[in-house]
Amino acid sequence: MTKILFFMAGVLMVVLFASCGSNKDLQERAPAQFNKVYYTYNSNGIELNIPVVSIQDELVSLDAVYFHGMKSVLEKSDDQPNLYVANFRMGTGDMVMDADPAKEYGNKPPQLPEESPFSIDEDEAILVFTQDDKIKYYKLTGIVEKE
């Protein structure tokens, strides 16, 4: 009898854990009001800029973004308080190459690809944000390149 109980408890645990992982749904409503999202290329790679018109900082936290097959943390810009920036290292910057490995210490490797939890086009990104202590996702569309 106890073997059946342990088996049933194990099956219940597997079902519970499997259902928790499948709660990744795109939100229909934006977590903030955004201006036109754009990206630029710099010496290190891609810089994605997300200008925010209004956000309730105490309720919503913008955490990360998936863009062009990579994931990066979002940080508030020091220069512009309503701008969130994500940097994607492409490995195109200056690197020190030397026979002595110690001299190559400061080199930053390119970012590894990280697949988005949702399929997106080249002009789209998935915004990862936290609201009510829950991780949520929102699709940003119409992203343009600025020079």
trRosetta pair geometry for C-beta under 8 A, 3 or more apart (Angstrom, degrees):
i j d omega theta_ij theta_ji phi_ij phi_ji
1 4 5.9 -54 -157 32 36 110
1 5 6.6 35 148 -17 66 106
2 5 5.4 -51 -149 37 39 115
2 6 6.3 39 153 -19 69 103
3 6 5.8 -54 -148 38 32 110
3 7 6.2 34 152 -20 64 107
4 7 5.6 -54 -147 37 31 114
4 8 6.2 31 154 -18 65 106
5 8 5.8 -55 -145 37 29 109
5 9 6.3 29 155 -18 64 108
6 9 5.7 -54 -144 38 31 112
6 10 6.3 35 154 -21 64 106
7 10 5.7 -55 -151 34 29 113
7 11 6.5 29 153 -17 64 105
8 11 5.8 -53 -148 36 32 111
8 12 6.3 35 152 -21 64 107
9 12 5.6 -53 -148 36 31 115
9 13 6.5 34 153 -21 64 104
10 13 5.8 -53 -149 33 31 111
10 14 6.5 31 154 -18 64 104
11 14 5.8 -53 -150 35 32 111
11 15 6.4 32 153 -18 65 107
12 15 5.8 -57 -149 37 30 111
12 16 6.3 31 154 -20 65 107
13 16 5.7 -55 -147 36 31 112
13 17 6.3 24 158 -13 66 107
14 17 6.1 -59 -146 41 28 105
14 18 6.1 28 157 -20 64 111
15 18 5.8 -57 -144 37 28 111
15 19 6.4 23 160 -17 64 108
16 19 6.1 -61 -149 36 27 106
16 20 6.6 29 154 -24 63 105
17 20 5.8 -51 -149 29 34 114
17 21 6.9 30 158 -17 64 105
18 21 6.3 -60 -156 34 31 108
18 22 7.0 19 155 -14 63 113
19 22 6.1 -65 -150 37 36 107
19 23 7.6 56 154 -45 62 93
20 23 6.4 -42 -168 -4 37 116
21 24 7.9 -18 164 -17 51 101
24 117 5.1 -93 171 159 152 143
24 118 7.7 -156 143 -53 115 93
24 137 6.4 37 -168 1 84 137
25 137 7.3 179 92 48 31 104
26 118 6.2 54 -62 -88 114 161
26 126 7.9 -101 -107 -131 101 99
26 137 5.4 -70 -107 100 56 100
26 138 6.6 106 -164 -114 78 32
26 139 5.5 0 -149 -20 133 102
27 30 7.6 139 108 -87 114 22
27 31 7.1 65 87 -48 158 86
27 136 5.2 42 -42 168 126 121
27 137 6.4 167 -2 77 86 47
27 138 4.8 -41 55 -85 105 86
30 33 6.8 103 102 -88 135 38
30 34 6.6 -119 -172 -2 147 102
30 138 5.9 102 -122 -168 56 150
31 55 7.1 32 129 -133 82 100
31 60 4.6 154 175 -150 111 144
31 62 7.1 162 93 -80 136 84
31 127 7.4 -140 24 118 120 132
31 129 4.8 -91 -2 90 172 165
31 131 6.1 -148 -125 -57 117 131
31 136 7.2 142 -68 85 125 126
31 138 6.0 -144 -8 -19 96 151
32 52 5.1 -18 142 -145 143 109
32 53 7.4 162 156 50 92 69
32 54 6.4 -166 -165 93 85 48
32 55 3.7 -22 -115 -92 126 94
32 56 7.8 -162 -98 13 85 60
32 60 6.3 -169 -54 100 95 152
32 62 7.3 -46 -2 -59 137 119
33 52 7.0 103 75 -168 57 64
33 53 4.0 -52 104 60 107 114
33 54 4.8 32 34 42 113 83
33 55 7.5 -146 29 -60 64 64
34 37 6.1 -5 164 -51 134 97
34 50 6.2 -57 -135 -173 120 86
34 51 6.5 114 -165 80 70 61
34 52 6.0 -46 -104 -106 63 52
34 53 6.6 -160 -94 1 8 90
34 140 7.2 -39 79 -124 174 109
35 51 3.9 -24 48 90 114 120
35 52 7.5 -113 7 -54 83 8
35 53 5.9 120 -43 -53 82 93
36 51 7.1 23 56 40 50 119
36 142 7.4 -84 -141 120 81 110
36 144 6.9 -13 170 26 114 112
37 48 7.3 9 178 -177 102 91
37 49 6.9 177 -156 89 60 59
37 50 5.2 -5 -118 -110 102 68
37 51 7.3 -161 -90 24 52 73
37 125 7.2 -119 143 29 151 127
37 140 5.2 20 14 173 166 133
37 142 7.3 115 47 87 93 75
37 143 4.8 -49 102 -107 104 85
37 144 7.9 135 90 22 57 66
38 48 7.9 179 101 -151 33 54
38 49 5.5 -8 68 58 75 103
38 143 6.5 160 -102 -165 30 71
38 144 5.2 -30 -113 71 89 75
38 145 6.9 122 -166 -125 87 13
38 146 4.5 44 164 -17 138 114
39 46 5.5 3 180 -175 125 102
39 47 6.4 162 -156 82 71 47
39 48 4.6 -29 -98 -100 101 62
39 49 6.7 169 -93 14 42 74
39 67 7.3 162 -79 166 145 147
39 143 6.3 39 -10 166 102 114
39 144 7.8 -174 26 94 71 33
39 145 5.8 -41 72 -108 81 62
39 146 7.2 163 72 22 29 80
40 46 7.4 156 81 -154 36 58
40 47 5.2 -12 60 58 85 100
40 49 7.3 28 1 -11 96 115
40 145 7.0 115 -97 -164 42 71
40 146 5.3 -49 -76 73 94 84
40 147 7.0 133 -129 -113 97 22
41 45 7.3 -94 -145 155 69 26
41 46 6.0 -39 -101 -98 61 62
41 47 7.8 164 -103 16 13 79
41 145 7.7 8 -19 -154 90 115
42 45 6.9 0 59 53 77 37
42 46 7.8 143 21 -109 76 14
42 47 5.6 37 -4 -15 119 117
43 92 6.9 -144 180 103 46 91
43 93 4.8 77 140 -110 88 83
43 94 7.2 -8 168 -11 125 81
44 87 6.8 10 101 -176 130 117
44 89 5.5 -57 165 -118 97 74
44 90 7.1 132 144 29 47 77
44 92 7.0 145 -159 59 15 79
44 93 4.5 1 -97 -53 60 126
44 108 7.7 9 -145 72 112 135
45 87 6.7 105 68 177 111 77
45 88 4.9 -125 134 98 132 65
45 89 4.7 -177 -17 -135 146 21
45 90 3.4 148 -114 -4 93 86
45 91 7.3 54 -75 4 108 42
45 92 6.3 139 -77 25 59 101
45 93 7.6 -59 -28 -32 73 97
45 110 7.5 131 -83 -135 130 85
45 111 7.3 52 -121 6 171 112
46 67 7.3 -136 115 112 141 122
46 68 6.5 81 22 34 169 151
46 87 7.5 159 86 -156 52 46
46 88 4.3 -1 58 55 97 112
46 90 6.5 85 -12 -40 80 115
47 85 6.2 -17 -172 -164 97 105
47 86 7.4 156 -158 79 48 48
47 87 5.5 -15 -106 -104 74 72
47 88 7.7 -159 -73 23 31 74
48 65 6.2 -121 94 95 150 149
48 67 5.3 118 -69 27 153 172
48 72 7.4 148 30 59 119 134
48 85 7.0 148 78 -158 55 51
48 86 4.4 -8 57 58 107 99
48 87 7.8 -157 23 -72 73 27
48 88 7.0 54 -13 -12 103 108
48 125 6.7 105 -157 -90 151 162
48 143 7.5 -20 -141 -157 103 139
49 83 6.1 -23 -162 -167 97 108
49 84 7.6 142 -160 78 47 50
49 85 5.7 -14 -104 -103 66 77
49 146 8.0 -32 34 28 128 132
50 62 7.4 -154 93 -178 146 156
50 65 7.4 171 -37 -68 138 152
50 74 7.0 -28 33 -137 133 126
50 83 7.2 141 74 -162 49 56
50 84 4.4 -21 65 65 104 100
50 85 7.5 -165 23 -73 76 32
50 86 7.5 43 -8 -5 109 99
50 127 7.5 103 -118 -103 159 123
50 140 7.2 -90 -114 -110 114 160
51 80 7.8 -40 -116 133 89 140
51 82 6.2 45 -164 123 71 94
51 83 5.4 -27 -102 -104 65 78
51 84 8.0 -170 -78 24 19 69
52 55 5.1 -20 175 -24 137 119
52 62 7.7 -141 -71 -25 141 152
52 82 4.9 -133 67 -176 80 82
52 83 7.2 -171 15 -85 80 26
52 84 6.3 57 -25 -9 114 103
53 82 7.2 55 -97 -179 16 137
55 60 5.8 -109 -173 73 99 122
55 62 7.4 -54 -145 -27 158 113
56 59 4.1 14 110 32 118 112
56 60 5.6 90 68 13 77 98
57 60 7.1 -78 -113 61 20 69
57 61 7.7 58 -161 -87 58 64
59 131 6.3 26 153 -139 80 85
59 132 7.6 1 -166 -51 82 66
60 129 5.9 4 -171 170 94 129
60 130 7.2 154 -156 79 47 54
60 131 5.1 -10 -105 -92 76 95
61 129 6.2 164 82 -163 49 77
61 130 4.4 -4 56 53 104 101
61 131 7.7 -173 24 -66 67 52
62 74 4.9 -60 131 92 99 152
62 84 5.4 -43 102 -116 148 163
62 127 6.7 -48 -143 -173 96 111
62 129 5.1 -38 -107 -104 49 102
63 73 7.1 -66 165 -142 60 71
63 74 6.2 108 115 33 15 105
63 128 4.9 -65 71 107 105 93
63 129 5.8 163 7 -109 88 36
63 130 5.8 74 -39 -16 125 95
63 135 7.6 -49 27 -128 154 94
64 71 5.9 25 165 -180 126 96
64 72 6.4 175 -156 91 84 34
64 73 5.3 -53 -100 -108 86 42
64 74 5.8 -161 -95 -8 24 86
64 86 7.4 93 -158 -113 51 128
64 127 8.0 157 88 -161 45 45
64 128 4.3 0 61 52 85 124
65 71 7.2 174 88 -148 37 59
65 72 6.1 -17 59 61 81 80
65 74 5.8 81 -15 -61 101 105
65 86 4.8 -108 44 -47 120 165
65 125 5.2 12 -179 166 110 125
65 126 6.7 158 -158 80 58 51
65 127 5.5 -20 -105 -106 88 56
65 128 6.6 -153 -75 14 35 82
65 140 7.7 -14 -141 15 119 134
66 70 7.2 175 -150 88 59 34
66 71 5.1 -28 -96 -95 72 79
66 114 7.1 -118 -121 98 97 97
66 116 3.9 128 148 -101 154 98
66 117 7.5 -174 -25 12 160 69
66 120 7.1 146 107 14 110 147
66 125 6.1 167 80 -165 56 71
66 126 4.2 10 45 48 110 102
66 128 7.4 81 -17 -29 87 105
67 70 6.5 -27 69 62 62 79
67 72 7.3 -41 33 21 103 106
67 86 6.9 128 17 95 133 140
67 88 6.6 -121 78 -49 104 144
67 125 4.2 -16 -86 -113 95 110
67 126 7.9 -160 -58 28 60 62
67 143 7.6 -85 -134 112 119 175
68 88 6.7 114 63 141 118 173
68 122 7.2 42 -96 -142 78 67
69 113 4.8 -32 154 -141 104 102
69 114 7.4 134 160 50 54 44
69 115 7.2 -22 -147 -96 68 49
69 116 7.7 -98 -108 -19 34 92
70 88 4.8 116 85 -140 146 120
70 111 5.1 65 -147 115 135 132
70 112 7.7 142 -123 89 93 37
70 113 6.0 -94 -82 -125 70 46
70 114 5.7 69 -146 31 41 87
71 114 4.1 -54 3 79 106 138
71 116 7.7 151 -73 -87 95 65
72 86 4.0 125 94 -176 121 103
72 87 6.0 -168 -166 63 149 41
72 88 5.3 -115 -43 -76 139 73
72 111 7.2 -45 -78 -127 97 161
73 86 6.8 174 81 -124 32 86
74 84 4.7 11 -178 175 114 118
74 85 7.1 140 -154 66 64 30
74 86 5.2 -47 -93 -69 64 95
74 127 7.9 26 -48 -144 147 85
75 84 6.9 152 73 -157 28 69
75 85 5.7 -34 66 64 82 83
75 86 7.5 137 15 -85 73 47
76 81 6.9 5 179 -152 117 49
76 83 7.3 110 -161 78 57 54
76 84 6.0 -45 -96 -101 50 67
76 85 7.8 77 -170 17 8 83
77 80 4.6 17 90 53 136 76
77 81 7.3 -123 72 -75 84 16
77 83 4.0 2 9 82 135 105
77 84 7.1 -136 -19 -88 84 17
77 85 5.3 87 -72 -16 89 117
79 83 7.6 -14 75 48 82 134
80 83 3.9 48 92 5 116 123
88 111 5.7 -94 -164 28 68 151
89 93 7.7 -57 -149 -1 92 117
89 108 6.0 -100 -144 127 156 119
89 109 7.5 99 118 101 138 42
89 110 5.4 -164 122 -138 92 47
89 111 4.6 128 56 -27 84 93
90 110 5.7 -8 172 -134 22 110
90 111 7.4 -33 -73 25 34 92
91 95 7.8 4 -169 -52 74 133
91 108 8.0 -142 -101 102 63 75
91 109 6.7 -15 -96 -179 109 44
91 110 2.9 -52 -38 -63 115 108
91 111 7.9 -146 -33 11 89 55
93 108 7.4 29 54 53 133 104
95 104 7.6 26 172 -144 90 93
95 107 4.8 49 -146 -126 93 116
96 103 5.8 -117 143 140 131 88
96 104 5.3 -163 93 -108 93 58
96 106 6.7 58 17 58 128 97
96 107 6.0 -134 41 -59 79 102
97 104 6.7 34 -112 -97 32 116
98 101 7.6 -171 83 -72 90 20
98 103 4.0 -4 50 76 156 131
98 104 5.7 -161 36 -47 92 90
100 103 4.7 74 85 -1 101 108
100 104 7.7 171 97 -7 58 85
101 104 5.5 -60 -156 37 48 111
101 105 7.7 86 146 -59 65 71
102 105 5.9 -6 -172 -38 45 113
104 107 5.1 -22 180 -2 79 125
111 114 8.0 -66 157 -6 103 101
116 119 7.3 142 84 -93 115 20
116 120 5.6 -5 76 7 167 115
116 126 5.0 134 -154 8 120 137
117 126 6.9 -178 44 160 82 168
117 137 6.7 -114 67 -88 125 161
118 126 5.6 139 44 -91 109 137
118 137 6.8 148 -12 147 129 148
118 139 6.9 -90 98 -81 149 110
120 124 4.1 -140 -170 95 103 115
120 125 6.7 91 176 -92 159 17
120 126 6.0 -135 -51 -38 143 93
120 139 6.8 -177 -107 -137 109 106
121 124 4.7 82 51 8 75 112
123 141 6.8 52 118 -167 91 59
123 142 6.1 12 150 -117 118 15
123 143 4.9 -179 -171 51 64 74
123 144 7.1 17 -141 -73 110 48
124 139 5.9 -9 -171 -173 116 99
124 140 6.4 156 -158 83 60 58
124 141 5.1 -14 -106 -106 93 63
124 143 6.5 168 -81 8 19 110
125 139 7.5 154 79 -156 40 54
125 140 4.6 -7 59 56 90 111
125 143 6.0 63 -11 -41 105 151
126 137 5.5 -14 -174 -163 105 109
126 138 7.4 145 -160 71 56 36
126 139 6.0 -32 -103 -100 65 63
126 140 7.5 -161 -81 17 15 81
127 137 6.9 144 75 -158 54 53
127 138 4.6 -21 60 64 108 89
127 139 7.5 -168 15 -83 84 12
127 140 5.5 83 -31 -29 109 107
128 135 6.5 -10 -170 -168 95 100
128 136 7.7 154 -155 80 50 40
128 137 6.0 -22 -100 -100 60 73
129 135 7.6 154 84 -152 31 55
129 136 5.7 -28 71 66 80 88
129 137 7.8 153 25 -92 73 26
129 138 6.7 1 14 7 118 111
130 133 6.8 6 -180 -120 106 21
130 134 6.9 155 -153 72 66 32
130 135 5.8 -36 -97 -95 75 56
130 136 7.3 140 -109 17 24 81
131 134 6.2 -32 71 59 63 84
131 136 5.6 -19 26 11 105 132
140 143 6.2 63 125 -57 106 109
